[in-house]
Structures are given as structure tokens and as C-alpha cells.
Amino acid sequence: MASSDSEDKPKALQAIYSQALTLRNLIYKDTRFDVESTNDQYEALKVKLLAMDKSAKGHLPTIRYESYDLEGSRSSARIAVSQLCAYIDAKFVAHSKEPDIQTLAGPVVNFLMTLPDYGLTIKWAVSAAMLSSLEVITNMNLTKLRIPYDPNESFDRRVNKLNNALTTKGIALPALLLSALYKVRNKVIHEGKEPTTEEITTIFNLLTSLHEKTK
């Protein structure tokens, strides 16, 4: 018996998601990846997704490619591919480790759909989530290192405590990233403003650095 559209669609979305994850992993591992090739693959995945879900259009940015600014172009590509993965993950994907993901998908999508009413996009949501995870990771590491802290004290102060403790162990977090973090966190979390591509890259790089250095 031929499978119905309702059966085929999840399989097709899962295939797009798998390809998007593979592309995302590649461009984060290879710091000198080819932006034009990445853009071609990204646009092809967008076309496939939009054929099944036209509402995705407003959530998937265009990769900005400038031959004179390859680093900026690569950052743009990473953000775009990450947003593609996040969109599909939030809206459609059922995870084996999260049997209730289909139940959660509805509220998540409804939330994402309200963002444009406030001048926000999925990029803001992803940034806010990463910043929140930074706070969780900071508190967990302070506890692990037995460094006393007050959960009500400012995030900046807690990050400084953790950074000082890591420095004594010969582990250095990027100073420029820490400095930039304070401004972008206030902008995104407290002012509700959309982060720039450079700012979301800063958040991701610091999150990655903290994750890798505190394993």
C-alpha cells in the first residue's frame, strides 16, 4: 500500500533535518569552509522545506556572502544553517529521547509565530536561549568548583567569579568575548532587541568556549 501524504511528510522533513544537521556540523568543524557551496546546499534545503511549509520563509535568513569579508560571510552561513535546524527541530522533529516532543512542538511553534508581532525573529529566540543556557552553565560550574555565590547577584558578577576561578587553573576564557557578552545580554534579554549576526556569533563562541573548557 502506498504511504499517505501524512506519512510521507514527516519522513521528508526528517531527511531535510538530517541533511541540515550534517551541514551545520561541517561548517562548525571546518573554520575555512566554502561559503558558496554552503549557500547552495542551504538554499536547496530551504526550497525543499518551503515546498512543505510556506510559513518557514520568514524565519530563514539569506546567507550574506561578501568575497572581501569571508569571516563575516562564514558567520552569516553558520547563523542561517543553525536557524534552519532550530526551526525544523522546534516545529516538526520527533526525538527518540523526547517522546513528548510532538506535544511540545505546538506551543513552541505558536510562540515562534508571535515573535514578529514584537519585531523579533527566531534569531532573537535562539540568542535568548543561548544566553539563558550560559547562565545555567555558569551556575553549575560555580557549584562544581565549590565557589559560593548568590543566585540573586548579577550575572556579570557570577561570570567574573567563574572566570577568575578558571584562570587560577590555567583556563582562560576569551576576554573580548566576555566584554562583549555583557552588552549583548542586556540588549537581548532586558531590552528585547534583535542581536546582530556578529553578536549572536559572540554568544555562540563564548558558549562553546565555556562548554569545552569546563567539561
C-alpha positions, -999 to 999 in steps of 0.1 A, spaced: 0 0 0 14 34 -9 21 57 20 -2 87 26 10 123 24 7 125 62 31 96 65 55 109 38 58 144 51 74 136 84 99 113 66 107 141 42 112 166 69 134 142 89 155 138 58 159 176 54 166 179 91 193 152 89 210 170 59 208 203 77 224 189 108 252 174 87 258 207 70 258 225 104 283 201 119 306 205 89 306 243 89 313 245 126 341 220 125 358 234 94 367 270 101 376 276 64 346 260 48 334 271 13 307 297 18 294 295 -18 290 257 -16 273 260 18 249 286 4 240 263 -24 232 235 -1 213 257 23 192 272 -4 184 237 -17 172 227 17 152 259 20 134 251 -12 125 216 -1 113 229 33 92 258 18 75 233 -5 61 217 26 59 246 49 55 281 34 54 297 69 91 289 72 100 317 48 100 345 74 122 325 97 150 316 74 175 343 65 196 347 34 233 340 37 252 372 33 283 364 11 310 390 5 343 379 -10 362 406 8 347 395 42 350 358 44 348 356 81 316 377 82 302 355 54 310 323 73 293 337 104 263 345 83 262 310 69 266 294 104 237 315 117 214 307 88 221 270 88 216 269 126 183 287 123 172 262 97 180 233 121 163 251 150 132 258 130 127 223 119 136 209 153 111 231 171 83 226 147 85 191 133 111 167 147 103 139 170 133 129 191 137 93 204 149 107 238 120 131 240 88 111 234 66 142 241 82 164 215 51 164 193 31 177 223 57 204 228 60 213 192 26 231 191 33 256 219 69 261 206 56 270 171 28 292 184 54 311 205 77 315 175 48 327 154 41 355 179 76 370 177 70 391 145 43 409 164 71 423 186 96 429 158 115 398 167 125 366 148 138 331 156 173 347 158 162 366 189 147 334 204 178 314 197 200 341 212 179 344 243 180 306 248 218 305 244 222 334 269 199 316 294 220 284 289 251 304 296 237 314 330 228 278 338 263 266 328 279 294 349 259 284 380 266 247 375 303 253 373 304 276 403 287 248 422 311 222 408 341 243 418 326 250 452 326 287 447 300 304 469 276 327 450 242 343 455 218 333 426 203 368 430 236 386 424 242 399 389 251 375 361 281 396 353 295 391 388 289 354 387 307 351 353 336 371 367 338 347 397 339 317 374 364 333 350 387 341 380 385 306 393 392 291 358 421 315 354 438 302 385 435 267 370 452 279 338 420 280 318 413 313 301 380 324 286 383 349 257 384 384 274 370 401 243 340 377 242 333 383 279 334 420 275 310 419 245 287 394 263 276 419 290 264 444 264 246 419 241 230 401 271 215 434 283 204 442 247 187 408 241 173 398 275 165 431 291 158 454 261 143 428 239 163 439 209 173 418 179 210 408 180 232 414 150 249 385 133 282 394 150 265 395 184 249 361 180 282 347 169 298 362 200 273 345 222 278 311 205 316 313 206 316 321 243 290 293 250 312 269 230 344 280 248 328 277 282 313 243 274 346 229 260 368 243 288 347 232 317 340 196 307 
